[in-house]
Structure formats: structure tokens, C-alpha cells
Amino acid sequence: MIFTWIREGASEQGFNDRIRPLVQSNCQSCHGNADGVRQPILIEYSEIVKATQPGPPMSVAEQAFSLFAANEGFIDSVEVKKVVAYEAAMQSYLKSNHKDLLDSINANGDFNDDIAGQMRAALEKFKQTGTY
């Protein structure tokens, strides 16, 4: 919701007046501190603008991998300023090397222990490449 609002031309003043109070009261515990946080930083207008760089919408599988990587700690050691590059490199790697898994997730939307294991293995292989 916030990303869409920014993409549609919201101003920094509008963010400070309308969105920041909502983020501070509802989201800051997860999205307000760069130290050890896995989530995008949403408390600053400039950080949201960076996070909303234009591009095609992510598929269900791409979103699933991004969330899985964050939830399972794969980005814990990635510097905050490199998270966007990490995600882009990860998605590119997955499209090149694990297209069948992405296609399967997109086709049926299933998530189970087997798929989680395949996702974990793919992310471990990506991590070994160090290409971000």
C-alpha cells in the first residue's frame, strides 16, 4: 500500500503528514531500525522510494522466495544497503537455475515441506555463488 502510494507520486511532505504516523504506530517495530532487521526500512521516505524502484511486478514464486529468504535468515548477513542488490541477483539466479521450481510454485501455489526444502537448497546454492 505504501509502495503504491509512493509510486503514484506521493510527496515527502505527504508521507511525513499521513504515512509516517501510521508506520510509527503500527510498523516501526519491524520496519524502523536497520540494525539486525530483516524487513525493509519504512520509517524514512527516502528508503521507501529506494524500495519502490520501477520494475515488472513479481510473480507469486518470486515473492515467495523473497519472503522465504528473509524469514529463513538468508539475508541476515547481508548489509542493509546491499539487500536490494541481493534480491535482484537472487531472482536472476533463480530464473536461470531453478526455473522449474519457480514455474511449479506459480502454477499451483503449493507450499509444503518438500517445496520449502527445494527453496532452501536453491538459496544455499545461490549463497555459495556470492554474486550480489
N, C-alpha and C positions, 0 to 999 in steps of 0.2 A: 504494500500500500504506500509506504513512504517512498520507495524507489520510483513507483509510477508517478507520484506527485512531483518528485524532483525532475524526472524525465520530461514531464509535461510543462516544464518551465517555471516551477516554483522558485521564489526568490529566497535569498538567505534571510531577509527580514521576516518573510512569511514563515520560514522554518523556525526562526527564533521565537516568533509570537505564538504560533499554533502547534507546531510539531514537537519542538524541544520539550515543552512542559509535559506532553504525553509520554515521550521517551523517558524523561527523567523519572516520572512516577511509575511507569509500567515496564520499562525495558532496560534501564540502566544497570541492573544487577548482572545481566548477561552481556549487554552491548555497550557498556560505558567505560570499560577500563581495558587498555591494551595489554596489561601485564597478565600473561597466562590465560587469557580469554580466547576461546575458540571461535567466537561469534564475530561478525562484522561490527565495527565500532559505529554506533548510530547517534552518538551524542553531539557530534560536530557536523555541520552542514558540509564542509569540505570532504569529509570521509564518506558521506553518503553519495556525494557527487562522483567521487572516485569509483565507488562500488557500482554505480549505475552507468558505467561506460556502455555506449551503444553496442549492440550485437544481436544476433538472432536469439530467439527465446531458447532456453534449454529444454531438452526433452525430459521426459519423466526419468529415464535412466541416468541422464547427466545430473539431474537434480539429486537423484538417489545417491549417486556416487559422491557428490559434493557433501551432502549431509552425512553420509556414512563415514567419509574420510575425516570430517570434523568430529563426529560423535565417537569414533573409534580411536581418536588420538593421533591420526596420521599427520595432522598439521601442527601438533603441539610444539614441535621443534622448529617450525618454520617461522622466521621473523615476520612480524605483522606486516611490514612494508613489502614482503615478498609473497604474501598469501594469494593475491590476485594472479601473479605470475605462476605460482604453484598450481592453482586451479586450472589456468589456461593450458599449462603443459600437461597436467594430468588428463584433462579432457582430450587433448590431442593424442596423447599416448593411448588412451582407451579406444578412441576411434580407429587408430591404426593397428592396435594389437589385440583388442578384445571386442571387436565389432559384433561378433555373435552373441556375446553376453549382453551388450547394450541392446541389440535387436530383440533378444528374448525378453528382457525386462520391459522394453517399450511395447512389445506385442501383447503381453498378458498381465503385466503389472504385479506379478507374484513376488513375494519376498518371504523366504524361508531360510532354514539353516544352510541348505545347500547353496543357495544364491549368495547368502552372506559369506560363506566360505570362499566362493568364487570371487566375490568382490574383494575380500581381504587379500586373497592371493594376488589378484591383479594389482592392488595398491602396493603390496610388498614388492612386486616386480618393478613397478614404477618408481618406488622409493630408491631401489638399487640403481636406477639409471642416473639419479642426481641431476636431471635435466631441467631444473627450474631455477 
